[in-house]
Each structure stands twice: as structure tokens, then as C-alpha cells.
Amino acid sequence: MTTTTSNADLYRRLAADLTRRVEAVPTDRWENTSPCEGWTARDVLRHVIETQSFPVNAAGMTLPAVPDPDVDPVGAWTQTRDAVQAILDDPERADREYEGQMGTAKVSDTFGSFYTFDLVVHGWDIAKATGADTAIDPGDLAMLARFAERMGEALHGPGVCGPVVAVPADADEQSRVLGLLGRHA
């Protein structure tokens, strides 16, 4: 018997992981420098919040206004997360199609690939910036590696990931995958 995880369930699980990381950030660490060049931990979270609306808007929907991440980063994230989850849990809205950079796509499929990738990677960025636990679940590491392989060189294009970071041959899996994503573990 094969069990598959829906895009809504995958988003729910990974958004919960990001939520735990966001809620653990001490107030005085939001301005810490992140692994994303020129960005603080707060900037990374702002990016995650803002980009969640891209496929939603492209499919003719909108996310509700949320608190300013400068004032309430946790509230801004959790309200965005809940609004996206409501869309993904509604088959009519989740299955809406839109024209994206790679052609016609469904909202749920976009969140089930690119945006779940983003939740894991940027969760790590926030944890790294704020001195929290940076461990990534082995299954999520495998998902990141598969996504990186599918993206090919486009992964290292402007605004995505930085250049590959060389790691020692005996590096652990997390260091190896993060190196593929332009990050120093």
C-alpha cells in the first residue's frame, strides 16, 4: 500500500515547523544577519510572507492583510500561514490554475513544490541567523535535494539560491544539501 501526502498536508507540516522556529526567535535577534546576503532574520521572514501571495494572486485570489513583520513577525507569519492553508484545504481554490514562469500551474502544486522548499530552506536561514537549532529532518533534506536537482542551473539564478558552496567529501548530508543551495552549514 502506498501512502501519499497531499500538498495541503505537506504545507501544513512544514509550515508548522517554520512556525516553531519563528515563535522561538527572541525579540532581540530578529535583526541578526542571515545566511541570505544583505538580509536579516526578519527580512527572510518578510520574504516568505510576501512571496506566499504570488501564486494566489496569479490565480485571481488574494490573501488578507496581515500585521507588519517589523511590529509582529509571529502574527504576520501565522496569519499568512493560516490564509494559505485555508486555500490549500479548499479543492476549488487549491486547484485553480494560473500562468506562471514555467507555464500553466495549479496553486496547490506550486505550494507543494517551490513554497514547501522555501519553508524548509528559509526556516533554516532564520534558525541559523538567530542561534536556534538548525537541524533539518532527513526526509526534508531529501526533498530539498530532489527539488534542487529538478531546478538545475535555474536554482542559482538571480533571486533564488547563491552559487554552490563546496563542502568536504566527508560532509554530512545536511551540509552537502545546504552547500548545493549556496549555504554554509
N, C-alpha and C positions, 0 to 999 in steps of 0.2 A: 504494500500500500504506500502510495506517495502522498506526502503532505506538502502543500504549497502555502506560502504566506501571501496574502493579498497585499497590494500596495498600501492600502489603508492600515493594515496591521503592522506592516514593516515601518511605515511612517510613525505610527503610534509608539512602537517600541523605541525607535531611535530618537524620536522627539522627547520621550521620557528620559532617555539617557542624557540628552542635551540639557533638559530641564534640571536634572540633578546637578550637572556641572554648573549651570548658570546660578542656581539657588545657593551653591556653595561658595560663590565668589564673595570675599569680604568687600565691603563698600570701598575701602581704600585701595583695592587692587584693580579696579576697572580701567584705570589709566595706565596700567603696566603695558610695556611694549610686547606685542605678539610676534609669533613667527612670520606673520604676513608683513612684509616690508612696509614701513610707514604707518602701520595700524596698531592701535591699542586693542586690548581685550574688548572694550566697549565698541570700537569700530568694527571688529569681527562680528559681534552680535548684531550690530546695526545692519551690516551687510546681509546676514542670514535673514533678519526680519524683512528688510526691504525686498530682497530677491524672491521671497515666497510669493509675492504678488504677481510676478512676471507671467507665469503660465495661466494664472487665474484671470488676470486682466486680458490676456490674449484670447481667452475663451469667452470673453464678454461678461465676466463676473468681476466683483470687487471684494476685497477684504475690508472689514470695518476698520475705522481709525483706532489706533492703539496709543498708549502712553508714549511719551518721548523717551527713548532709551537713555538719554542723558539724565532724566529725572527718575525713571522707574524701569531699569533694564529687565528685571524679572517680570514685571507686569506686561511690558511691551512684548517680550518673548512669549509668555504663556497665553496671552490673548491672541497673538498671531497663530501660535500652535493650535489653539482650540478652533479658530476660524478655518484653518486649513483642514484640520481633522474632520470638521463638520462637512466640508465639501467632499473629502475622500470617502466618508461614510455614506454619502448620498449617491447612489449609482447614476442618477440622471446628471448630476453636476460633475461627478468624477469622470464620467465617460465623454464629456464634451471635448470636441476636437478643436484644434487651433492650428494656425500655420506658424511654425517655429523655424529656427535656423536650419534644422535638419529635415524640414518638410512638415507634413501633417502629423500631429501628435495628439494623444489624449492627455488630459490633465493628470489623471491617475498614473499613467505610465511615466510621465515626466517626474512626478514626485517619487515614484518608485525606483527611479534610477538616479538622475542627477541630484535631486534635492535630498535624497537619503544619503548619498555620497557626501554632500555638503554638511549635513548634520553631524556625521562622524568626524570628518576632517576638521571642521571648524569647532567642534566640541573639544577636540584635541588641542587646537590652537589656543582656545580660551583656557583650558586646563594648564597648558604649558606656560602661558603668559602669567597666570595667577598663582603658580606654585602648587596646583592641585594634582591629584592622581591622573596620570596621562595614559594609563593602560587602556588599550583598545581590545575588545573581545576578539578572539581568533576568527570567529565566523565573519565578523565585520571587517577584519583585515583582509580576509579572502574576498569579500565583496568589493572592497576598495581596489584590490589588485586586479580583479576582473574588469571593473569599470575603467581603470587606467589603461588596461590592455585594449579595450574596445575603443577608447578615445584616441589612442596612438599619439601622434605628434600634436594633435589639437589640444591635448591636455596641457601642453606647455605654451600655448598661445597667450596673447595678451589677456590679462584679467582672469586667468584660470589658475594654473599652478606654475611655480617658478621652475627653473631648469632642474634636471635630475641632480640629486646630491649623491656623490659616490660614498659608499659605505664599505667597510671591510668585508672580506669574503666570509668571515665567520659571524657577521652581524645577525642579530635575532630578527625574526620575521617582521616585527613592528618597525624596527629601524630600517629594514630593507624596503618595506612598502612606503614608509614615510619619505625615504630618500627618493623613490620613484615620483612622489608627489611634491618634490622640491623642498622637503623639510628636513631639518637636522634633529634627529631624535634625541 
